[in-house]
Amino acid sequence: MPPTLAAQLVREARKRAELSQAELAARAGTTQSAIARLEAGKVAPRFDRVAELVAVCGLELRVSIREPLPTRSARPPDLRLSLLQVLLDRGVRFVLVGEPAAALRGAPVGDTAPTIPVVCPDVARANLVALCGALDDLSARVRTPDGTGTLPLDRTPQALLVRDRWDLATPSGDLDVVFAPPGTGGYRDLTREATTVVKDGLELPTASLPDVVRELEAANAAPDLVHALRRLRWQ
């Protein structure tokens, strides 16, 4: 199996199982250094060995032949960068997630590029205070479920933590704040492999492709989008 593909499969399985390299090695009867070399793409293991490591994580590696899924046209994301600029100016630590992150990573997102930034912030109190300051600057309010109006937002750290997700409206556009994106462990999990993507001169901390894949899979996103993201990972 190609080293890069094997590394991605084993790393993703291990992260889903919330195992360290040492824990996976102990379960698989090998060494942490061997797992580290595999995940670094320095060895080309047999398919059955990769399938065995995935099984040790409580998952199943399947291979199938099927008709290709319909392709989407790729478009650059049209994000409300002014909203993210306010967060950055306030020193808010966050990772861009969801379809906006997928688009920044080069995934085709359909005919309408995502315009609502989705951010996963650090829940440390000092960062929540900074986030509240940014939401004050933006005069943020809560979008109603039917999208016809807004409700007041209590912009205090303790109030923000009563929900995992806030769909917000501001005079400059909408903004979604998600503390625990589906399939992930939140900011501290995502920031380990997040990297900076530059968009129109703005440096945006963005979730990695593997993390975007597991998030969108857990959120039951469109299969063709997840398929396109997987193909990007293997290129």
Protein Blocks (a to p, Z undefined) as FASTA:
>chain_A
ZZklmmmmmmmmmmmnopafklmmmmnopafklmmmmmnopaccdfklmmmmmmmnopac
dddddddddddddddddddfklmmmmmmnopacddehjllmmmnopaebjbdcfbdcddd
dfbfklmmmmmmmmmmnopacddfklpaccddddbfklmmmpfbdcdddfkbccdddfbg
ghiabjmlmmmmgccddeehiacddddfklmmmmmmmnopafklmmmmmmmmmZZ
